[in-house]
Amino acid sequence: MSLQLPEKPSYLYKPMSYVFSGKGKRLRPILLYITGKAMKASEDDLKYASIAVELLHNFTLVHDDIMDQDDFRHGKHTIHKKWDESTAILSGDGLYVMSLSFAAKVKTHSLKVIKTFNEAALMVCEGQAYDKQYENDKHISIDDYFIMVEKKTGNLIGLCTELGGILGNQSHEIIKDLKTFGMILGTVFQIQDDMMEIMANEESMGKSLGSDITRGKQTILSILARKKDAKEWDILNSNIKEINSSIRKQKEYLISNGIIVEAQRMIQSYINQANEILIKFPEPCKSQLTQFTELILNRNH
């Protein structure tokens, strides 16, 4: 995605441009576009809405990277690492304000679009708050985890499918199902991310790995492992000195104790739910969202 940003002040716009020079997947605008296109939404509305959600997504990433002190994103240094935290905060703010300006360009059901967009943005902030609040809390349950995931990841992906339905003038029921479908995909996406934090490598992921361990993040894997044997899991994580060694030990433990398989079963359960919703959608929406679901399932970063 290419955006023409002003050159001055460079303190603001150079880091903002830097965000879009990375190798991001652009899954959210693609999902919004194919959903809306299948529902016969206007090209202009889809263009503006797609840019808006990608700007919103990148705003959350810039600020998340500051909060989590991550050094890499999409194979490049994060803004706060390349510049500094003040620059990153301002750049993130700029991305958010710009996302609103593009959302405001949408003409179809404009007030509903803005309302839906802002509600989703607030839910993402709530999800991030839970994510930080849960750090190092060994009493977080699976239910707690899914509340956080639905807000932080599910809502933004659900926004994409929901806006596609709104812009396509679909019925209330179809729009509701589209949002639910997107939120399910978002939940699958987050479980996958939690697994990749341990199972993948930095080259394929394009970002720092192991930071969840050092910050005491409550991922689906850590919660399932603690549920199986809290004492043994805590002993394994009690003396983290070398991050690569810790990842290797966790990986061995999670595989040998069936935690990875259990997480994969959860993903399949959610995919089954998504497929039950998919059959309600008219063509070509059903076929295109089926293909998108397969893309999510087969991703490696």
Sine and cosine of phi, psi and omega as CSV:
sin_phi,cos_phi,sin_psi,cos_psi,sin_omega,cos_omega
0.00,0.00,0.79,-0.61,-0.05,-1.00
-0.90,-0.44,0.80,-0.60,0.04,-1.00
-0.86,-0.52,0.69,-0.72,0.07,-1.00
-1.00,0.04,0.96,-0.27,0.01,-1.00
-0.97,-0.24,0.45,-0.89,0.08,-1.00
-0.87,0.49,0.36,-0.93,0.02,-1.00
-1.00,0.05,-0.48,0.88,-0.07,-1.00
-0.83,-0.56,0.61,-0.79,-0.03,1.00
-0.96,0.27,0.75,-0.66,-0.06,-1.00
-0.90,0.44,-0.44,0.90,0.02,-1.00
-0.85,0.53,-0.53,0.85,0.01,-1.00
-1.00,-0.05,-0.79,0.61,-0.22,-0.97
-0.99,0.14,-0.44,0.90,0.03,-1.00
-0.91,0.42,-0.74,0.67,0.07,-1.00
-0.90,0.44,-0.58,0.81,0.03,-1.00
-0.90,0.44,-0.66,0.75,0.05,-1.00
-0.91,0.42,-0.59,0.81,0.00,-1.00
-0.86,0.51,-0.59,0.81,0.01,-1.00
-0.83,0.55,-0.65,0.76,-0.10,-0.99
-1.00,0.01,0.05,1.00,0.05,-1.00
-1.00,-0.03,-0.03,1.00,0.00,-1.00
-0.99,0.15,-0.05,-1.00,-0.07,-1.00
-0.97,-0.23,0.73,0.69,0.02,-1.00
-0.91,0.42,0.43,-0.90,-0.08,-1.00
-0.98,0.21,-0.39,0.92,-0.03,-1.00
0.84,0.54,0.54,0.84,-0.05,-1.00
-0.90,0.43,-0.61,0.80,-0.08,-1.00
-0.92,0.38,-0.77,0.64,0.06,-1.00
-0.90,0.43,-0.55,0.83,0.05,-1.00
-0.89,0.45,-0.70,0.72,0.00,-1.00
-0.89,0.46,-0.70,0.71,0.03,-1.00
-0.88,0.48,-0.71,0.70,-0.07,-1.00
-0.90,0.44,-0.74,0.67,-0.06,-1.00
-0.93,0.36,-0.52,0.85,0.05,-1.00
-0.92,0.39,-0.78,0.63,-0.01,-1.00
-0.91,0.42,-0.63,0.78,0.00,-1.00
-0.89,0.46,-0.66,0.75,0.02,-1.00
-0.92,0.40,-0.42,0.91,0.01,-1.00
-0.99,-0.11,0.16,0.99,0.07,-1.00
0.92,0.40,0.57,0.82,0.11,-0.99
-0.95,0.31,0.37,-0.93,-0.03,-1.00
-0.95,0.32,0.53,-0.85,-0.02,-1.00
-0.88,0.47,-0.67,0.74,-0.02,-1.00
-0.90,0.44,-0.71,0.70,0.02,-1.00
-0.87,0.49,-0.68,0.73,0.00,-1.00
-0.91,0.42,-0.63,0.77,0.01,-1.00
-0.89,0.46,-0.76,0.65,-0.05,-1.00
-0.92,0.40,-0.67,0.75,-0.01,-1.00
-0.92,0.39,-0.63,0.78,0.00,-1.00
-0.91,0.42,-0.68,0.73,0.06,-1.00
-0.89,0.45,-0.65,0.76,-0.02,-1.00
-0.87,0.49,-0.72,0.69,-0.04,-1.00
-0.94,0.34,-0.55,0.84,0.03,-1.00
-0.94,0.34,-0.61,0.79,0.09,-1.00
-0.90,0.44,-0.70,0.72,0.03,-1.00
-0.87,0.49,-0.71,0.70,0.02,-1.00
-0.86,0.52,-0.71,0.71,-0.03,-1.00
-0.94,0.33,-0.52,0.85,0.15,-0.99
-0.84,0.54,-0.72,0.69,-0.02,-1.00
-0.90,0.43,-0.60,0.80,-0.01,-1.00
-0.92,0.40,-0.69,0.72,-0.02,-1.00
-0.87,0.50,-0.72,0.69,-0.01,-1.00
-0.96,0.29,-0.59,0.81,0.07,-1.00
-0.87,0.49,-0.66,0.75,-0.01,-1.00
-0.89,0.45,-0.56,0.83,0.07,-1.00
-0.92,0.39,-0.76,0.64,-0.06,-1.00
-0.89,0.46,-0.60,0.80,-0.05,-1.00
-1.00,-0.07,-0.09,1.00,0.00,-1.00
0.82,0.57,0.67,0.74,0.07,-1.00
-0.99,0.13,0.62,-0.79,-0.08,-1.00
-1.00,-0.05,-0.42,0.91,-0.08,-1.00
-0.76,-0.65,0.53,-0.85,0.06,-1.00
-0.49,-0.87,0.79,-0.61,0.00,-1.00
0.82,0.58,0.61,0.80,0.06,-1.00
0.98,0.21,0.15,0.99,-0.02,-1.00
-0.75,-0.67,0.31,-0.95,0.09,-1.00
-0.88,0.48,0.62,-0.78,0.09,-1.00
-0.93,0.37,0.30,-0.95,-0.08,-1.00
-0.88,0.47,-0.70,0.72,-0.04,-1.00
-0.92,0.40,-0.40,0.92,0.04,-1.00
-0.99,0.14,-0.67,0.74,-0.03,-1.00
-0.96,0.29,-0.62,0.79,0.05,-1.00
-0.94,-0.35,-0.98,-0.21,0.06,-1.00
-0.32,-0.95,0.08,-1.00,-0.09,-1.00
-0.92,0.40,-0.62,0.78,0.00,-1.00
-0.87,0.49,-0.69,0.72,0.03,-1.00
-0.89,0.46,-0.67,0.74,-0.02,-1.00
-0.91,0.41,-0.66,0.75,0.02,-1.00
-0.88,0.48,-0.74,0.67,-0.02,-1.00
-0.91,0.41,-0.65,0.76,0.01,-1.00
-0.89,0.45,-0.67,0.74,0.06,-1.00
-0.88,0.47,-0.68,0.73,0.06,-1.00
-0.86,0.52,-0.69,0.73,0.01,-1.00
-0.88,0.47,-0.66,0.75,0.03,-1.00
-0.89,0.46,-0.65,0.76,-0.01,-1.00
-0.92,0.39,-0.73,0.69,0.00,-1.00
-0.88,0.47,-0.65,0.76,0.02,-1.00
-0.91,0.41,-0.57,0.82,0.04,-1.00
-0.88,0.47,-0.64,0.77,0.03,-1.00
-0.91,0.41,-0.61,0.79,-0.01,-1.00
-0.91,0.41,-0.59,0.80,0.04,-1.00
-0.96,0.28,-0.62,0.79,0.06,-1.00
-0.87,0.49,-0.56,0.83,-0.01,-1.00
-0.95,0.31,-0.25,0.97,0.02,-1.00
-0.98,0.18,-0.28,0.96,-0.01,-1.00
-0.92,0.39,0.73,-0.69,-0.08,-1.00
-0.99,-0.14,-0.54,0.84,-0.04,-1.00
-0.97,0.23,0.84,-0.55,-0.01,-1.00
0.75,0.66,0.75,0.66,-0.17,-0.99
-0.84,0.54,-0.70,0.72,-0.02,-1.00
-0.92,0.40,-0.64,0.76,0.02,-1.00
-0.91,0.42,-0.62,0.79,0.02,-1.00
-0.89,0.46,-0.74,0.67,0.00,-1.00
-0.89,0.46,-0.69,0.72,0.00,-1.00
-0.88,0.47,-0.73,0.68,0.00,-1.00
-0.89,0.45,-0.67,0.74,0.00,-1.00
-0.88,0.48,-0.75,0.67,-0.03,-1.00
-0.92,0.38,-0.62,0.78,0.03,-1.00
-0.88,0.47,-0.67,0.74,0.01,-1.00
-0.91,0.41,-0.65,0.76,0.01,-1.00
-0.88,0.48,-0.66,0.75,0.01,-1.00
-0.92,0.40,-0.64,0.77,0.04,-1.00
-0.88,0.47,-0.61,0.79,0.05,-1.00
-0.89,0.46,-0.67,0.75,0.05,-1.00
-0.89,0.45,-0.65,0.76,0.04,-1.00
-0.90,0.44,-0.65,0.76,0.02,-1.00
-0.89,0.45,-0.65,0.76,0.05,-1.00
-0.91,0.42,-0.59,0.81,0.04,-1.00
-0.89,0.46,-0.70,0.72,0.06,-1.00
-0.88,0.47,-0.66,0.75,0.00,-1.00
-0.84,0.54,-0.71,0.71,0.02,-1.00
-0.95,0.32,-0.63,0.78,-0.02,-1.00
-0.90,0.43,-0.55,0.84,-0.05,-1.00
-0.98,0.22,-0.27,0.96,-0.08,-1.00
-0.82,0.58,0.75,-0.66,0.03,-1.00
0.89,0.45,0.23,0.97,0.06,-1.00
-0.99,-0.11,0.96,-0.29,-0.09,-1.00
-0.98,0.18,0.03,1.00,-0.03,-1.00
-0.97,-0.25,0.12,0.99,0.01,-1.00
-0.93,0.37,0.77,-0.64,-0.03,-1.00
-1.00,-0.06,0.15,-0.99,0.07,-1.00
-0.89,0.46,-0.62,0.79,0.04,-1.00
-0.88,0.47,-0.68,0.73,0.06,-1.00
-0.85,0.52,-0.70,0.71,-0.02,-1.00
-0.85,0.52,-0.72,0.69,-0.07,-1.00
-0.95,0.31,-0.46,0.89,0.14,-0.99
-0.88,0.47,-0.73,0.69,0.02,-1.00
-0.88,0.47,-0.72,0.69,-0.06,-1.00
-0.91,0.41,-0.67,0.74,0.01,-1.00
-0.87,0.49,-0.62,0.78,0.00,-1.00
-0.97,0.25,-0.74,0.67,-0.14,-0.99
-0.97,0.24,-0.69,0.72,-0.09,-1.00
-0.94,-0.34,-0.69,0.72,-0.05,-1.00
-0.89,0.46,-0.67,0.74,-0.07,-1.00
-0.89,0.45,-0.62,0.78,-0.04,-1.00
-0.94,0.33,-0.64,0.77,0.05,-1.00
-0.96,0.28,-0.57,0.82,0.10,-0.99
-0.90,0.44,-0.55,0.84,0.06,-1.00
-0.87,0.50,-0.63,0.77,-0.04,-1.00
-0.89,0.45,-0.75,0.66,0.00,-1.00
-0.95,0.33,-0.59,0.81,0.02,-1.00
-0.90,0.44,-0.72,0.69,0.01,-1.00
-0.90,0.44,-0.58,0.81,0.06,-1.00
-0.85,0.52,-0.65,0.76,0.04,-1.00
-0.94,0.34,-0.65,0.76,0.02,-1.00
-0.89,0.46,-0.73,0.68,-0.02,-1.00
-0.93,0.37,-0.40,0.92,0.04,-1.00
-1.00,-0.01,0.18,0.98,0.06,-1.00
0.84,0.55,0.65,0.76,0.00,-1.00
-0.99,0.13,0.24,-0.97,-0.01,-1.00
-0.94,0.35,0.29,-0.96,0.02,-1.00
-0.84,0.54,-0.65,0.76,-0.04,-1.00
-0.92,0.39,-0.68,0.73,0.02,-1.00
-0.90,0.43,-0.68,0.73,0.01,-1.00
-0.88,0.47,-0.67,0.74,0.03,-1.00
-0.88,0.47,-0.69,0.72,0.02,-1.00
-0.91,0.41,-0.61,0.79,0.03,-1.00
-0.89,0.46,-0.68,0.74,0.02,-1.00
-0.90,0.44,-0.72,0.69,0.01,-1.00
-0.87,0.50,-0.68,0.73,0.04,-1.00
-0.85,0.52,-0.73,0.69,0.00,-1.00
-0.90,0.44,-0.63,0.78,0.01,-1.00
-0.92,0.39,-0.58,0.81,0.07,-1.00
-0.90,0.44,-0.70,0.71,0.05,-1.00
-0.86,0.50,-0.64,0.77,0.03,-1.00
-0.89,0.46,-0.62,0.78,0.04,-1.00
-0.91,0.42,-0.70,0.72,0.07,-1.00
-0.86,0.52,-0.69,0.72,-0.01,-1.00
-0.85,0.52,-0.67,0.74,-0.03,-1.00
-0.95,0.32,-0.65,0.76,0.07,-1.00
-0.87,0.50,-0.67,0.74,0.05,-1.00
-0.86,0.50,-0.71,0.71,0.01,-1.00
-0.86,0.51,-0.67,0.74,0.03,-1.00
-0.87,0.49,-0.64,0.77,0.00,-1.00
-0.95,0.32,-0.65,0.76,-0.02,-1.00
-0.91,0.40,-0.46,0.89,0.05,-1.00
-0.84,0.54,-0.48,0.88,0.01,-1.00
-0.97,-0.24,-0.64,0.77,-0.19,-0.98
-1.00,-0.02,-0.37,0.93,-0.08,-1.00
-1.00,-0.03,-0.19,-0.98,0.10,-1.00
-0.77,-0.64,0.33,-0.94,-0.09,-1.00
-0.89,0.45,-0.54,0.84,-0.03,-1.00
-0.90,0.43,-0.70,0.71,-0.01,-1.00
-0.97,0.26,-0.55,0.83,-0.02,-1.00
-0.98,0.18,-0.51,0.86,0.00,-1.00
0.96,0.30,0.34,0.94,0.03,-1.00
-0.46,-0.89,0.17,-0.99,-0.02,-1.00
-0.90,0.43,0.69,-0.73,0.10,-0.99
-0.93,-0.36,0.42,-0.91,0.04,-1.00
1.00,0.01,-0.14,0.99,-0.03,-1.00
-0.93,0.37,-0.47,0.88,0.06,-1.00
-0.88,0.47,-0.59,0.81,0.00,-1.00
-0.91,0.41,-0.77,0.63,-0.09,-1.00
-0.92,0.40,-0.46,0.89,-0.01,-1.00
-1.00,-0.05,-0.06,1.00,-0.02,-1.00
0.94,0.34,0.55,0.84,0.01,-1.00
-0.90,0.44,0.59,-0.81,0.03,-1.00
-1.00,-0.09,1.00,-0.02,0.02,-1.00
-1.00,-0.05,0.16,-0.99,0.02,-1.00
-0.88,0.48,-0.55,0.83,-0.02,-1.00
-0.94,0.33,-0.68,0.73,-0.01,-1.00
-0.93,0.38,-0.59,0.81,0.01,-1.00
-0.93,0.36,-0.69,0.72,0.04,-1.00
-0.91,0.42,-0.63,0.78,0.01,-1.00
-0.91,0.40,-0.66,0.75,0.00,-1.00
-0.93,0.37,-0.56,0.83,0.04,-1.00
-0.91,0.42,-0.58,0.82,-0.02,-1.00
-0.96,0.27,-0.73,0.69,-0.01,-1.00
-0.35,-0.94,1.00,0.03,-0.10,-1.00
-0.87,0.49,-0.66,0.75,-0.06,-1.00
-0.90,0.43,-0.73,0.68,-0.04,-1.00
-0.91,0.42,-0.65,0.76,0.01,-1.00
-0.91,0.43,-0.67,0.74,0.00,-1.00
-0.92,0.40,-0.60,0.80,0.06,-1.00
-0.89,0.45,-0.67,0.74,0.00,-1.00
-0.87,0.49,-0.54,0.84,-0.07,-1.00
-0.98,-0.22,0.11,0.99,-0.12,-0.99
-0.98,0.19,-0.32,0.95,-0.08,-1.00
-0.72,-0.69,0.95,0.30,-0.04,-1.00
-1.00,0.03,0.96,-0.29,0.03,-1.00
-0.92,-0.38,-0.64,0.76,-0.06,-1.00
-0.82,-0.57,0.91,-0.42,-0.20,-0.98
-0.89,0.45,-0.65,0.76,-0.01,-1.00
-0.90,0.43,-0.61,0.79,0.06,-1.00
-0.91,0.41,-0.64,0.77,0.01,-1.00
-0.90,0.44,-0.69,0.73,0.02,-1.00
-0.88,0.48,-0.68,0.73,-0.01,-1.00
-0.88,0.47,-0.70,0.71,-0.01,-1.00
-0.92,0.40,-0.66,0.75,0.04,-1.00
-0.89,0.45,-0.69,0.72,0.00,-1.00
-0.85,0.52,-0.72,0.69,0.02,-1.00
-0.88,0.48,-0.69,0.72,-0.02,-1.00
-0.91,0.42,-0.73,0.69,-0.07,-1.00
-0.91,0.42,-0.60,0.80,0.03,-1.00
-0.95,0.32,-0.76,0.65,-0.09,-1.00
-0.92,0.38,-0.42,0.91,-0.01,-1.00
-0.98,-0.18,0.16,0.99,0.12,-0.99
0.97,0.22,0.20,0.98,-0.03,-1.00
-0.94,0.35,-0.66,0.76,0.01,-1.00
-0.88,0.47,-0.69,0.72,0.02,-1.00
-0.88,0.47,-0.65,0.76,0.01,-1.00
-0.90,0.44,-0.65,0.76,0.04,-1.00
-0.91,0.41,-0.62,0.78,0.05,-1.00
-0.90,0.43,-0.58,0.81,0.06,-1.00
-0.91,0.42,-0.63,0.78,0.05,-1.00
-0.88,0.48,-0.69,0.72,0.03,-1.00
-0.86,0.52,-0.72,0.70,-0.01,-1.00
-0.89,0.45,-0.60,0.80,0.04,-1.00
-0.88,0.47,-0.68,0.73,0.03,-1.00
-0.93,0.38,-0.62,0.79,0.04,-1.00
-0.89,0.45,-0.62,0.78,0.06,-1.00
-0.88,0.48,-0.66,0.75,0.06,-1.00
-0.89,0.46,-0.68,0.73,0.01,-1.00
-0.88,0.47,-0.66,0.75,-0.01,-1.00
-0.91,0.42,-0.56,0.83,0.05,-1.00
-0.90,0.43,-0.55,0.84,0.04,-1.00
-0.98,0.22,-0.62,0.78,-0.05,-1.00
-0.82,0.58,-0.62,0.79,-0.08,-1.00
-0.91,0.41,-0.25,0.97,0.01,-1.00
-0.99,0.17,-0.31,0.95,-0.13,-0.99
-1.00,0.08,0.56,-0.83,0.06,-1.00
-0.96,0.29,0.33,-0.94,0.14,-0.99
-0.98,0.19,0.51,-0.86,0.07,1.00
-1.00,0.04,0.11,0.99,-0.05,-1.00
-0.85,0.52,-0.71,0.71,-0.05,-1.00
-0.86,0.51,-0.73,0.68,-0.04,-1.00
-0.91,0.41,-0.67,0.75,-0.06,-1.00
-0.94,0.34,-0.62,0.78,0.04,-1.00
-0.95,0.31,-0.49,0.87,0.11,-0.99
-0.90,0.44,-0.69,0.72,0.04,-1.00
-0.90,0.44,-0.63,0.77,0.01,-1.00
-0.91,0.42,-0.64,0.77,0.04,-1.00
-0.87,0.50,-0.67,0.74,0.04,-1.00
-0.90,0.44,-0.59,0.81,0.05,-1.00
-0.88,0.47,-0.69,0.72,0.03,-1.00
-0.89,0.45,-0.71,0.71,-0.04,-1.00
-0.89,0.45,-0.53,0.85,-0.10,-0.99
-0.99,-0.13,0.09,1.00,-0.04,-1.00
-0.95,0.31,0.45,-0.90,0.04,-1.00
-0.84,-0.55,0.21,0.98,0.06,-1.00
-0.33,-0.94,0.00,0.00,0.00,0.00
